[in-house]
Each structure stands twice: as structure tokens, then as C-alpha cells.
Amino acid sequence: MMLMEVFADVILPIPLERLFTYRLPDGLTTELERGMRVAVPFGKSKIYTALVYRIHKDPPVAYEAKEIHEVIDRVPLVNATQIEHWKWIASYYMCTLGEVFRTAVPSAFLLESETLVLRNGEKEWDQESLSDQEFLVLEALEHQASLKIQEVCDILEIKTVLPLLHRMYEKGLIQLRETLHDQYKPKYIRTLTLNPQYESEKDLNALLDELSRAPKQRQVLLTLFQLRAVSRLPLSASDLQKKSGTSAGVIRGLIDKGILQEKKIRTDRVTYEDDNGDLDKLILSDFQRKSLEEITASFKDRDVTLLHGVTSSGKTEVYMKLMESFLAEGKQVLYLLPEIALTTQLISRLQSCFGSRVSVFHSRFSLNERVEVWNNVRRNEEKAQVVIGARSSLFLPFDNLGLVIVDEEHENSFKQFDPAPRYHARDAAIVLATLHKAKVLLGSATPSLESFYNVRTGKYGYTTMEQRFGGVQMPVVDLVDIRDASRRKRMTGHFSEALIAGIKETLALKEQVILFQNRRGYAPIVECMTCGHAPQCPNCDVSLTYHQGRNELRCHYCGYSEKMMVQCVACGNATLDTRGFGTEQIEKELKELFPEARTGRMDLDTTRGKFAYEKIITGFASGDFDILVGTQMVTKGLDFRHVNLVGIMNADALLNFPDFRAHERSFQLLTQVAGRAGRTEKRGKVLIQTYNPQNPVLRQVVKGDYAGMYEEQMSQRREYLYPPVNRIIRISFKHRAYPTLNEAASWFGKALRNVFDTSVLGPEFPPVARIRNQYIKQVLVKIPREQSLTQTKNSIKRIENSFNAISQYRSVRVIYDVDYF
């Protein structure tokens, strides 16, 4: 009797719309489950790591199914809820399941296909007909069965070998084979224990007497007994060496004598103290307890609640008490933060309450560290009951999720811009919670208009905390008119008299200062004072930013850099000067104005290392710096106890940004950075430098008038049909050829207008119209709330199919950004 063939539909980590069907080899049909990884051949020779989506008995109609190469997992890597979540993300954000798969799992799980070079044993080769490089490769293959591509590069001492290998393959001299290799390497530590034969008191005393002539070895044993009395955990060789004050050679001598036994134990790379924490010492104030009760009551009727609490009101303590109740029910908790820097301060606070049940997950962790956290969450281990992390942590394989906390929910850092999926972590987390039947708490001092709109329409629950913890007063916010100060020649560099006086007073009181400037580098523009020429990036339509520390000009879009020139390249005159200012220039001016003050800087340039965030934040919190200059990083929920003054160097750069969210974001950013001041007994002060102190948004910041900002912005959004009144899909077109892009975008725009009429804006060039030598045009499609979003997306996709059918447009890249931020 002939057995029925079994097939599997798999998700490949590539941007293709469809799933692909493969045939299961005999004997694998009972082993394979949905969510397992398999290695499958794709194309002529490539091997991909794919994910099993469905197992069935229906052969594909359009092609002959290839056989699965091998099954990688013994248990599913991804659970059913995750796959449902991925399907929603792919559908809502108009991308493919493959793109979600590639983003969602740590890249260490996407086993790489490595090309091996093998000699073709059936082909005889004539030495005289070979080039020197071909001869060297074949000679190396005489001594070993196969070579990796990198090994061929090393042998020939050249970087590019693929053309050579392609010629050798066509001549039949070599064969090429793809093989999978795993990127994840488990970590092992050497542990030491006393040989059981010396466990009795008699034998132990005899051993110590014997070692009386080897005092260093005797010291190692005595240290071992002391440490064993404190903890029964395995003792690593490095710890024993450090605590005993001896060398590795002394310990090796004890191992060689058979006195100590060595064993390797697998361990996680990121570990925290092994304790249970102490929630009893966390005491809420009356208004915090009231908010907690309101949140708990709200969760009975609604799945999502917004906690609107002023800066330093103690929202984190409310979060932790709420987390405690869900952990008591055996549920997992996800704590989402917009900025990796915030995890540095929060880890210790969460650990003090929840001990070793806390895990951290974000992109600054290595591949191996992310794999370990993923596996701990998948196995629902005790050490991963509370997961704190940036937006990527919502893709972890939660099995029993009970609560999601989205802190600083208004932050646009929660939005993924490139590559696809271009999702918003707050919205994706709400859908994830729905799939798990979990609850969501959104927290912010300046909620997004979308979230507050959902409160006003009754979709979300709501609670507010209108006073700071411990009765601390809100800071005094003053506007400084630098237009008037400049006219009166009362500016020193970019500092007004008021700001200089404020810094002097704060430093005299031994307090700290934060200065906010939302541009990194020294100056955004270098200009020739003779001819007006400004150096531009050759790949993007932007001027190069001057970085004085490295004496170079750098593009912040593509990374291009060049040395700072002495003379203008256009006219040859040595009359170059800078325009505008960034954090680097502020830091330099501070050192000239306050040479005795210790100054630190926190921006993308100073936080590239894995522990750079922690070093700067910990240093400032412990008083190593008097003044911290920073970009947006310093605004996001950081808690510094001794900051008495916050200065905003130029508020107008935020207000004048060409975006419909500019005023909302300016209010949020300025309010948040102001909230870093005066978080203890003494009332803080905030100085906002501006050329336009009459701007209504700045007036709202001074008064702390969120309700006024909301009503004013909602009035404008209703008038011009922007979110949250309408939804928006931004469609971007990219191509290297300017005429092709123009023509293609124009065709797509007309097709959209035929369907949606006046709801289409553009195509128009964005403020930066060329990035990495790709020209960009954009179209906005406004979708009324009553209009079906699914049908709208289907109509746009049909237009794209017709667009791709036109040969000259096929090379134009079409990018969708749903709910564009």
C-alpha cells in the first residue's frame, strides 16, 4: 500500500508574499510540528532556515515540491499565538510574513547558509592552463576536503573571490555546496569542587597537614570552604582564584593532584542576583494607591487603561504593585520602554522587588544573549517572569502573558521605520495582549493624541496622577527671549544671560544641570563666507554635519564622512565657518564658560558601545558630572535626584519641523525634559530659550496645560483630516533615476485618485528627497474612520499589482507605512 505524501507550508525569511510548500521525507511526518524550524533548499543552491506554518497532504499545483533538507528543532521555536500575532502585523502594516519572521526572531536562529568549495574529482586539470590564483585554490584543496569562502580570500590575500570561483565552477574545476552553520554558541563556566574522598573530617585534616608545605594551595582550599559555607551554588574557577588571591597555576596544581575536580556547566551570559526581592518595602502614597485601585477596577471592563501621571509622580511604583498581582497569579509580565537607556535605571529597581525573576531584552545585547532570553521565556522559566525591554521584546515567545506595561507610550521610538515591518510597538503590544487575553497599561505624563482620543471615546480606561511623589512641587518653567537678547548683544555663544546665571547658581549649590539640544555633532552646516558654498553629502540631499572631535564632516543619513577641509572646494578661500549648533559645540562652550564644572555628553556618538548608556547614566546619577548635555535620550523618563536646572537650548527647531505632529511632539518633548528637574525636596527650574516666546505651544508647556494642547491640536486634526480623526497610509517610492521615479510616482498617484478621489495627497518630495543615492517621493492616503481599512489596503495592493506589471516601473521600490508617524 502506497503511503500518502505529507507536505509543509513554510515561512521563508524573505520579502515574498506567499508561503512555499515542501515535501516531508519519510520518517519525519510524526516529528514535525507547527512553529519548528526546517532547512529548505530555495532557488538553485541556497539553503534557508524556514518556519513550519502548516502541515497537510495537498501537493502544490504550480510546481514540484522539493524535499525538506533537515529539521532543526526538537520542540517548536515559535508558538501558535506568536504566528497569529505575526499574521496581524503582516496584514495591518502591509508587509510579508517573511519580513516579520526575520525581524521577530534573533538572527542567531536564522541559521546561515555557508558556501563550501570542493574539488571536482571527476575533472583532470592541466597546471599550465591554470591562472596562479586557480592553481593556489586547487593546491589547497589537495590538502583539505573543502574550503570556506573566507579561507579562499585568506589564501589568495584578496577580498573578492566570487568571480574567480564562478569561472572555476564553469570550467568544472570545483564544486560548490551550501551547508548550514549555527551562530549561537552556548557559554560554559569551569566549576571546581572538592574530591569526595576528602569529604570526611579525618581525611580533610590529613590533607591540610599535607599541604602545610604548600601554603598557597592550602589557602585555596580554606577559601573554598568559606565560600561553600555562604552559598551552595557551583563555584567558578575564576571566582575561586580571585577570592583566594592566588594564580591559575596554583589551582591547576590542585586539579592535577586530584584534590579538586573540574566540571564545565552551561550558563546564561546575562545573570542577575539569585534572590526573590522584597516588595514589602515598596509603600505607595495615598494618590498612588487610589490610581492602582482605579486601574484594577478599569481592567474589569476594559483591556487597556491609560495612566496619565505628571513627571515624577511615581508611576513606576504603581506599575510594580500591579505587576505583583499578576505574578501572584502565575502570569508573565512584559514591560516595554522606548529607549534602551531607561532599562539601565529600571533593572535595579525591578530587581529590588522581583529579584532574579527579571530578564532584559534589547538590541544592544549580543546574539547569544538574546537567544538565551528567548529560550528562557519560551520555557516559562522563573528567571523570565518579568521581561523588560525595547520594542523588539514584544516578539518573545510568551506562553502565559498576563500584563503588558507600555511606559512613555507617546514616544515615537516605539515606531519601527526601517526595515519592514514598520510597526508601532504600542499598538502591536495591545493586539498581542488581546491574543493572550491579557491586560495593557499605557503610562505617560504627556499621552499621545491617539491614546487620549481613545480615552475620550470610551475605548480605554483612564486614571490620573496630578501631583509629584512626596509632595515635591512641579518645576518653574520660564521662557527666555533670545531674539531680544541677541539684539541687545547679551548672548555668550549660544547661552543667554539667564541660562548662564542659572547654571552658576546651580553649581554653587552643588546641584546638577541638564542641557537639551536635539542635534548631535558640532554644527549642522559648514559654509564658505566668500561664495556661500556648503559641503553636501554625495549620496543624500543634506549638508554634512561637522564633528569637531574627529575633525570630520559626516552625513547622519548614510554615514558618509570626510576630513574637514581647510579651504572651500568651490572658491579656494580659507573662509569656512559653521552655522547652527549641536551637542558637541554646547559641550565645548560649557568648558570655556565653566572650566571648573565636570561636563558629560549623551547622544548617539557617545552611546555606541554596549555599556555606554550605563556608564554615562550611572556616572551622572552618582555625581561624576555636574552638567549633562544631551539629545532626546535625556528626556525619556530618566530619574536623576540632584538635577535642579534644565535648559533647552533652542525650542524653535522642534516647533518648526515640517510635520503635522510637530506641535504635539514639541509639547511632549519639552514637558518630558522639564520633568527631569527638581525631583526631590527642592523645587527645580526650567529655562527654555526661544526666538518666539509667544508661541502657543510654549505657553502650554509653561502652564503644563495638556488639556489645552489636546483640544487645540484636535481642532486642527479635525479640520485637516489627520489622525486620530482619520487613519493615514504613507506610500513612499524609491529609485536611483530621477525621471523614472517622477513618472512612476505620478502614475501611482493618479491611480489612487481614481479610487479615493480627494483623500490622496501628493506625490511630493519629502524634506530630504535623496538618501543613499535613492530619490524619494511620497503619497499620503487619508482614510476616514468609517471607511473599511482592509478594503482600502486591498485596493492599494491591486493598484500596486498593475503598477508592477509595467516593465519600466518594476524596479521602483514601493514602501508602505501604515499609521505613519
Order of alpha helices (4+ residues) and beta strands (2+ residues): beta-beta-beta-beta-beta-alpha-alpha-beta-alpha-beta-alpha-alpha-beta-beta-alpha-alpha-beta-alpha-alpha-beta-alpha-beta-alpha-beta-alpha-beta-alpha-beta-beta-alpha-beta-alpha-beta-beta-alpha-beta-beta-alpha-beta-beta-beta-beta-beta-beta-alpha-beta-alpha-beta-beta-alpha-alpha-beta-alpha-alpha-beta-alpha-beta-beta-beta-alpha-beta
